[in-house]
Amino acid sequence: MAVLEATRAQLAAELTEARRQSEILFSVLRPSYLYERPISERHRVIFYIGHLDAFDYIQICREGLGRQSSEPALDALFQAGIDPDSENLPADLPSDWPSLERTTSYVRQARRAVDHALDDAPVDSVYMALEHRLMHLETLAYMWHNFGHEAKIAPAGYDAILPSRTTPANSWRKVPAGEVTLGKPRDGSFGWDNEYNEHVLDVPAFSIQKYKITNGDYLRFVRDGASLPHFWTEREGRLYYRGMFEEIPLPLDWPVYVTQREAASYAAWAGKALPTEQQFQRAAYGADGRLYPWGNSAPAGDAGNFDFKRWDPESVSETPCGKSAYGVHQLVGNGWEWTSTVFAPFDGFQAAPSYPGYSANFFDGQHYVIKGGSPRTAARLLRRSFRNWFRPEYPYVYGAFRCVES
């Protein structure tokens, strides 16, 4: 049972806000696209409309309190997602899914059941449901990125992008040898199974780039023969960035979003390397016990591009007050950062009984740790022990990187 880090009322308010963010996201997409699949490795959009609340119900009501569902068939239909694997693509048809009216009716029913259960449910199950929804808000955002602009409606308050054509000079920051803490202790506070157990490692001295690799940096690699990243488009000899709601001339000062394989290839081309998970952790958090790269204050907009601040990246030189003790910028936000570390359990790993496959299904040597956060990563997921992972060739994620040298 987790330590109650927030009151039940606060958790309910967070879940309400996460639901609101979900509604914003689904409202961005025109209704005629709800049965489409913008990414071949993922489900159709209609699945996710049901999935978010199915997961909430299953974790909080069924697993948490043993309450039987009145819709077990829809629970099962909307329960399981897909591991992005280009070799085993789903082959379902739109007609295989329930109508939008049937799905939204199921969602309303699941939400009523969850709301009535929040005061009694094990707090771990509430945290799990909340963070699962927040993770999917990012998954859905990068899925939406792969729809054409005609499929989306920019929400109220969206500001047109004003790209820069200047690439900021990147420099190196020395990180002295020392200890780094990975994972989190079993102190009763909530974490996902792969975050445990806390352990300390010695990390030799290294240098790391001050900024993430930008589109401008990566352009030199492209001109030397590399392929265009997924988020770039070329027309009539000019390069553009595919933003969420508009296409713009390639912003040279934004972080480049690439696969882990592309990031590793760039690092090798530059005679450098990708950081390991422990090097990233050392550069971001040092050894003084800080909660975030900038210190212990809660995440705020002046510290980085995260928590749904923007729909797209911003310059790598923005938010300097979010830099780490070693002067490294944007280790949290504006794009996850690829590492060279294969996703694997820490010593003492124990799968969560109510979600045993969350991490264990991916300890297969085919996924790499990615750290930090993107513009669409919720503040709650920015804790230093949080670990994300993807296949090395997966092109859709908001995955940035920077290089290290010994």
C-alpha positions as CSV (number, residue, x, y, z in Angstrom):
1,M,0.0,0.0,0.0
2,A,1.4,3.3,-1.0
3,V,2.0,6.3,1.3
4,L,-0.9,8.7,0.7
5,E,1.2,11.4,-1.1
6,A,-2.0,13.3,-1.9
7,T,-5.4,13.4,-0.2
8,R,-8.2,11.5,-1.8
9,A,-9.7,14.8,-2.8
10,Q,-6.5,15.9,-4.5
11,L,-6.2,12.6,-6.4
12,A,-9.8,13.0,-7.5
13,A,-9.0,16.5,-8.7
14,E,-6.0,15.3,-10.6
15,L,-8.0,12.5,-12.3
16,T,-10.7,15.1,-13.2
17,E,-8.0,17.3,-14.8
18,A,-6.5,14.3,-16.6
19,R,-9.9,13.5,-18.0
20,R,-10.3,17.1,-19.1
21,Q,-7.0,16.9,-21.0
22,S,-8.2,13.7,-22.6
23,E,-11.3,15.4,-23.8
24,I,-9.2,18.3,-25.3
25,L,-7.1,15.8,-27.1
26,F,-10.0,13.9,-28.6
27,S,-11.8,17.1,-29.6
28,V,-8.7,18.1,-31.7
29,L,-9.5,15.2,-34.0
30,R,-12.3,15.5,-36.5
31,P,-15.0,12.8,-35.8
32,S,-14.5,11.3,-39.3
33,Y,-11.1,10.1,-38.2
34,L,-12.0,8.2,-35.0
35,Y,-11.9,4.8,-36.7
36,E,-8.6,5.5,-38.5
37,R,-5.2,4.3,-37.5
38,P,-2.6,7.1,-37.8
39,I,0.3,4.7,-36.9
40,S,0.3,1.2,-38.3
41,E,1.7,-0.3,-35.1
42,R,-1.1,1.2,-32.9
43,H,-4.8,0.6,-32.4
44,R,-7.5,2.7,-34.1
45,V,-8.4,5.9,-32.3
46,I,-11.8,4.4,-31.1
47,F,-9.8,1.9,-29.0
48,Y,-8.2,4.6,-26.9
49,I,-11.6,6.4,-26.3
50,G,-12.6,3.2,-24.5
51,H,-9.2,2.2,-23.2
52,L,-8.5,5.0,-20.8
53,D,-11.6,4.5,-18.8
54,A,-11.6,0.7,-19.1
55,F,-8.1,0.7,-17.5
56,D,-9.4,3.1,-14.7
57,Y,-12.3,0.8,-14.0
58,I,-10.2,-2.4,-14.2
59,Q,-7.5,-1.2,-11.8
60,I,-9.7,0.7,-9.3
61,C,-12.9,-1.2,-9.2
62,R,-12.2,-4.7,-10.5
63,E,-8.6,-5.3,-9.3
64,G,-8.7,-2.9,-6.4
65,L,-12.1,-3.7,-4.9
66,G,-13.1,-7.0,-6.5
67,R,-16.3,-5.5,-8.0
68,Q,-17.7,-7.3,-11.0
69,S,-18.3,-5.4,-14.2
70,S,-21.6,-5.2,-16.1
71,E,-19.6,-5.0,-19.3
72,P,-16.9,-7.7,-19.2
73,A,-16.8,-8.0,-23.0
74,L,-16.0,-4.3,-23.4
75,D,-13.6,-4.4,-20.5
76,A,-11.7,-7.2,-22.4
77,L,-11.9,-5.4,-25.8
78,F,-10.6,-2.1,-24.4
79,Q,-8.1,-3.5,-21.9
80,A,-4.9,-4.3,-23.8
81,G,-2.7,-2.0,-25.9
82,I,-0.1,-2.9,-28.5
83,D,3.7,-3.0,-28.2
84,P,4.9,-1.0,-31.2
85,D,6.3,-3.8,-33.4
86,S,6.4,-3.3,-37.2
87,E,6.6,-7.0,-37.8
88,N,3.3,-7.9,-36.2
89,L,0.9,-5.2,-37.3
90,P,-2.8,-5.3,-36.2
91,A,-5.2,-6.3,-39.0
92,D,-8.6,-5.4,-37.6
93,L,-11.2,-3.4,-39.5
94,P,-13.3,-0.4,-38.4
95,S,-16.4,-2.7,-38.4
96,D,-14.7,-4.8,-35.7
97,W,-15.2,-2.0,-33.2
98,P,-18.3,-0.8,-31.3
99,S,-20.1,2.4,-32.4
100,L,-19.0,5.7,-31.0
101,E,-22.3,5.9,-29.1
102,R,-21.8,2.5,-27.6
103,T,-18.2,3.4,-26.6
104,T,-19.0,6.7,-25.0
105,S,-21.9,5.1,-23.1
106,Y,-19.4,2.5,-21.7
107,V,-17.0,5.4,-20.8
108,R,-19.7,7.2,-18.9
109,Q,-20.6,4.0,-17.0
110,A,-17.0,3.3,-16.2
111,R,-16.4,6.8,-14.9
112,R,-19.5,6.7,-12.6
113,A,-18.2,3.4,-11.1
114,V,-14.7,4.8,-10.6
115,D,-16.0,8.0,-9.0
116,H,-18.0,6.0,-6.5
117,A,-15.0,3.9,-5.7
118,L,-12.3,6.5,-5.2
119,D,-12.7,6.8,-1.5
120,D,-12.5,3.0,-0.9
121,A,-10.0,1.8,-3.5
122,P,-6.4,1.0,-2.7
123,V,-4.4,4.1,-3.3
124,D,-1.9,2.3,-5.5
125,S,-4.6,1.5,-8.0
126,V,-5.7,5.1,-8.1
127,Y,-2.2,6.3,-8.8
128,M,-1.7,3.7,-11.4
129,A,-4.9,4.6,-13.2
130,L,-4.0,8.3,-13.1
131,E,-0.5,7.9,-14.4
132,H,-1.5,5.5,-17.0
133,R,-4.0,8.0,-18.4
134,L,-1.3,10.7,-18.3
135,M,1.1,8.5,-20.3
136,H,-1.5,7.9,-22.9
137,L,-2.1,11.7,-23.3
138,E,1.4,11.7,-24.7
139,T,1.0,8.5,-26.8
140,L,-2.1,10.0,-28.3
141,A,-0.4,13.3,-29.0
142,Y,2.3,11.7,-31.1
143,M,-0.3,9.5,-32.8
144,W,-2.2,12.7,-33.7
145,H,1.0,14.1,-35.1
146,N,0.8,11.4,-37.8
147,F,-2.6,12.5,-39.0
148,G,-2.6,15.1,-41.8
149,H,-3.4,18.6,-40.7
150,E,-6.8,18.4,-42.4
151,A,-7.7,15.8,-39.7
152,K,-7.2,18.2,-36.8
153,I,-8.7,21.4,-35.4
154,A,-6.3,23.6,-33.4
155,P,-7.8,24.2,-29.9
156,A,-8.6,27.6,-28.5
157,G,-5.4,29.4,-27.4
158,Y,-3.1,27.7,-29.9
159,D,-0.5,30.2,-31.1
160,A,1.0,29.9,-34.6
161,I,4.7,28.9,-34.6
162,L,7.4,31.4,-35.2
163,P,10.4,29.3,-36.2
164,S,14.0,30.4,-35.9
165,R,16.6,29.8,-38.6
166,T,19.6,30.0,-36.2
167,T,21.4,27.0,-34.8
168,P,22.7,27.8,-31.3
169,A,26.3,26.9,-30.6
170,N,26.5,23.8,-28.5
171,S,29.2,23.4,-26.0
172,W,30.4,20.7,-23.5
173,R,29.8,20.5,-19.8
174,K,32.1,18.4,-17.6
175,V,30.6,16.1,-15.1
176,P,33.1,14.9,-12.4
177,A,33.3,11.3,-11.3
178,G,31.0,10.5,-8.5
179,E,28.0,8.6,-7.3
180,V,24.5,8.5,-8.9
181,T,21.3,7.2,-7.5
182,L,19.0,5.1,-9.8
183,G,15.6,3.9,-9.0
184,K,13.5,4.6,-5.9
185,P,13.3,3.1,-2.5
186,R,10.4,1.0,-1.3
187,D,9.2,3.6,1.0
188,G,5.5,3.3,0.3
189,S,5.3,6.1,-2.2
190,F,4.0,5.2,-5.7
191,G,6.2,4.1,-8.5
192,W,6.0,1.7,-11.4
193,D,7.6,-1.7,-11.0
194,N,10.6,-0.9,-13.1
195,E,11.6,2.0,-10.9
196,Y,12.5,-0.2,-8.0
197,N,14.9,-0.7,-6.3
198,E,17.0,2.3,-5.4
199,H,20.7,1.7,-5.8
200,V,23.9,3.8,-6.0
201,L,26.5,3.5,-8.7
202,D,29.9,5.1,-9.3
203,V,30.1,7.0,-12.6
204,P,33.5,7.9,-14.1
205,A,34.0,11.5,-15.2
206,F,32.6,12.4,-18.6
207,S,31.5,15.4,-20.7
208,I,28.0,16.0,-22.0
209,Q,26.6,18.5,-24.4
210,K,24.9,21.6,-23.0
211,Y,22.0,21.4,-25.4
212,K,20.1,18.6,-27.1
213,I,21.1,18.0,-30.7
214,T,19.1,20.4,-32.8
215,N,17.6,20.1,-36.3
216,G,20.4,22.4,-37.4
217,D,23.0,20.1,-36.0
218,Y,21.4,17.0,-37.5
219,L,21.0,18.7,-40.9
220,R,24.8,18.4,-41.3
221,F,24.5,14.7,-40.8
222,V,21.7,14.5,-43.4
223,R,23.8,16.4,-45.9
224,D,26.5,13.8,-45.3
225,G,24.1,11.1,-46.4
226,A,21.8,10.3,-43.5
227,S,18.0,9.9,-44.1
228,L,15.5,12.5,-43.1
229,P,14.0,12.1,-39.6
230,H,10.3,11.2,-39.4
231,F,9.2,14.7,-38.4
232,W,10.9,16.3,-41.4
233,T,9.4,16.8,-44.9
234,E,11.2,17.9,-48.1
235,R,9.5,19.7,-51.0
236,E,11.2,21.3,-53.9
237,G,14.5,21.2,-52.2
238,R,13.3,22.9,-49.0
239,L,13.0,21.2,-45.6
240,Y,10.0,21.6,-43.3
241,Y,8.9,20.4,-39.9
242,R,5.6,18.7,-39.5
243,G,4.1,20.4,-36.5
244,M,0.9,19.3,-34.8
245,F,-1.3,21.8,-36.6
246,E,0.9,23.3,-39.3
247,E,3.9,22.7,-41.4
248,I,6.8,25.3,-41.0
249,P,10.2,25.8,-42.4
250,L,12.6,23.6,-40.5
251,P,13.3,25.3,-37.1
252,L,17.1,24.9,-36.7
253,D,17.1,25.7,-33.0
254,W,14.6,23.0,-32.0
255,P,15.7,19.6,-30.8
256,V,15.6,17.0,-33.5
257,Y,13.2,14.0,-32.9
258,V,14.7,10.8,-34.1
259,T,14.8,7.0,-33.4
260,Q,17.4,5.6,-31.0
261,R,19.1,4.0,-33.9
262,E,19.4,7.4,-35.7
263,A,20.6,9.0,-32.5
264,A,23.3,6.3,-32.1
265,S,24.3,6.7,-35.8
266,Y,24.7,10.4,-35.4
267,A,26.8,10.0,-32.3
268,A,29.1,7.6,-34.0
269,W,29.3,9.9,-37.1
270,A,30.4,12.7,-34.7
271,G,32.9,10.5,-32.9
272,K,30.9,10.5,-29.7
273,A,28.4,8.3,-27.9
274,L,25.0,8.3,-26.5
275,P,24.9,8.6,-22.7
276,T,24.1,5.6,-20.6
277,E,21.1,5.8,-18.2
278,Q,23.5,6.4,-15.3
279,Q,25.3,9.2,-17.1
280,F,22.1,10.9,-17.9
281,Q,21.0,10.6,-14.3
282,R,24.4,11.9,-13.1
283,A,24.2,14.9,-15.4
284,A,20.6,15.7,-14.4
285,Y,20.6,15.0,-10.7
286,G,24.2,14.9,-9.5
287,A,24.6,13.3,-6.1
288,D,22.9,15.9,-3.8
289,G,19.5,14.3,-3.6
290,R,17.7,16.9,-5.7
291,L,14.3,16.0,-7.1
292,Y,14.7,17.7,-10.4
293,P,17.7,19.0,-12.5
294,W,17.0,22.6,-11.2
295,G,16.5,21.7,-7.6
296,N,13.6,20.7,-5.4
297,S,10.9,23.2,-6.5
298,A,7.9,21.7,-8.3
299,P,7.9,21.7,-12.1
300,A,6.8,25.1,-13.6
301,G,6.7,26.5,-17.1
302,D,9.9,28.6,-16.6
303,A,11.9,25.4,-15.9
304,G,11.1,23.6,-19.2
305,N,8.7,22.7,-22.0
306,F,6.6,20.0,-20.3
307,D,3.2,19.4,-18.7
308,F,1.2,20.2,-21.9
309,K,2.9,23.6,-22.2
310,R,3.1,23.4,-26.0
311,W,2.0,21.1,-28.8
312,D,5.5,21.2,-30.4
313,P,9.1,21.8,-29.2
314,E,10.8,25.1,-28.6
315,S,14.4,26.3,-28.9
316,V,16.9,24.3,-27.0
317,S,18.2,27.6,-25.4
318,E,14.8,28.4,-23.8
319,T,14.1,27.9,-20.0
320,P,17.7,28.3,-18.8
321,C,16.6,28.3,-15.2
322,G,15.8,24.6,-15.6
323,K,19.5,23.7,-16.1
324,S,21.2,21.1,-13.9
325,A,24.0,21.8,-11.4
326,Y,26.5,21.1,-14.2
327,G,25.0,23.6,-16.5
328,V,23.2,21.1,-18.8
329,H,19.9,22.5,-20.2
330,Q,16.5,20.8,-20.7
331,L,17.3,17.4,-19.3
332,V,13.6,17.4,-18.5
333,G,11.1,18.5,-21.1
334,N,11.2,19.5,-24.8
335,G,11.9,15.9,-25.8
336,W,12.8,12.6,-24.2
337,E,16.5,11.7,-24.4
338,W,17.7,8.4,-25.8
339,T,20.3,6.5,-23.9
340,S,22.5,3.5,-24.9
341,T,21.0,1.5,-22.0
342,V,18.9,-1.6,-22.9
343,F,15.7,-1.6,-20.8
344,A,16.1,-4.1,-18.0
345,P,15.0,-4.6,-14.4
346,F,16.9,-3.4,-11.5
347,D,18.0,-5.9,-8.8
348,G,15.0,-6.9,-6.7
349,F,12.5,-6.3,-9.4
350,Q,8.9,-7.4,-8.6
351,A,6.1,-7.2,-11.1
352,A,3.0,-5.4,-9.9
353,P,0.3,-8.1,-9.2
354,S,-2.5,-6.0,-10.8
355,Y,-0.4,-5.2,-14.0
356,P,2.3,-7.9,-14.2
357,G,3.1,-7.3,-17.8
358,Y,3.7,-3.5,-17.6
359,S,7.5,-3.8,-17.6
360,A,8.3,-7.5,-17.7
361,N,6.9,-8.0,-21.2
362,F,9.6,-5.6,-22.4
363,F,12.7,-7.0,-20.8
364,D,13.6,-8.6,-24.1
365,G,16.7,-6.8,-25.1
366,Q,14.7,-5.0,-27.9
367,H,13.9,-1.8,-26.0
368,Y,16.1,1.1,-24.9
369,V,15.7,3.5,-21.9
370,I,14.6,7.0,-22.7
371,K,14.7,9.6,-20.0
372,G,13.5,13.2,-19.3
373,G,10.2,14.2,-20.8
374,S,8.6,16.0,-23.8
375,P,6.2,18.9,-24.2
376,R,3.3,16.5,-23.7
377,T,4.7,14.8,-20.6
378,A,2.7,15.4,-17.4
379,A,4.5,17.0,-14.5
380,R,3.7,14.0,-12.3
381,L,5.8,11.8,-14.6
382,L,8.9,14.0,-14.3
383,R,10.2,12.4,-11.1
384,R,13.9,11.3,-11.3
385,S,13.2,7.6,-11.0
386,F,10.7,7.4,-13.9
387,R,11.8,5.3,-16.8
388,N,10.4,5.2,-20.3
389,W,11.4,2.8,-23.1
390,F,10.9,2.1,-26.8
391,R,12.2,0.0,-29.6
392,P,15.3,1.5,-31.3
393,E,13.7,1.9,-34.7
394,Y,10.4,3.4,-33.4
395,P,10.1,6.8,-35.2
396,Y,7.0,8.4,-33.8
397,V,8.0,9.3,-30.2
398,Y,9.2,12.7,-29.2
399,G,12.7,11.4,-28.8
400,A,15.7,13.7,-28.7
401,F,19.3,13.1,-27.7
402,R,22.7,14.6,-26.9
403,C,26.2,13.2,-27.0
404,V,28.8,12.4,-24.4
405,E,32.5,11.8,-24.4
406,S,34.8,10.3,-21.9
